Amino acid sequence: MLKLVFTVAVLVVIYFIFFKKKKPKVGKNEQSTEDMVECSKCGVYTSIEEAYISSGKYYCSKECLRLK
């Protein structure tokens, strides 16, 4: 009986070490891994999804794009 309990305990430990995937923690203080680019006109950093691109350069707003 003791061998069975020990074997099950070892298998559970092996499962948690090798097969259990950790869930990513999502919290308010967690930093985003979003790519940031610098505006070619004013130097402000903005996310690449929100940036405007013209002639291979990134701009933070339409105003900076107009003033290039």
N, C-alpha and C positions, 0 to 999 in steps of 0.2 A: 504494500500500500504506500509506503514511504517513497519507494522508487517511482511510482506513478505520479505522486504529488510533485516530486522533484523534477521529473521529466516535463510535466505540464508547465511548471514555473520557468524552466529553462526555455521552453518553446515560446512562452509569452514574452520573455525578455528579448529573445531573438527577433520576434515579430516587431516589437516596439523600436528596436535599434535599427533594423534594416528595412522594414516594409511600411511602417507607419509614416505617412506624409504629414509634415507640419503645415497647418493652415497659416497663410500670411495674416499678420495682425493688421487690422485696419483701424486707425485711430485718428483723432483730430491733430495730433502732433507729428504724425508721420509725414516725412518729406516726399514730395512727388519726384518721380524719376523722369519727368518731362524734359525734353531737350530745349535748351534756351539758346537764343542767338542775340547778338548785339546789333542795335540799330546803327546803320552806316552814317546817319546824320547826327543824332544826338547822343548816342552811346548807351541808351537805355536797353536793358535786357528784357526780352519778351519771349513767350513760348513760340516754338517754330510753327505751331498750328495757327497762331494768331498774327504772325508776321506777314508783311507784304513783301513780295519779291519783285525786283526790277533789275534787269541787266546783271543778274547773279548776285545782287546785294540785297540784304534784308533791311526792312524798315518797320518801325514799331507802329506807325499810324499813317493815315492817308496824308496828313499834314506834312510829315517828314518826307514822304514819297514825293509830294508836290514840290517841296523846297530843295530837292536834291540838286 
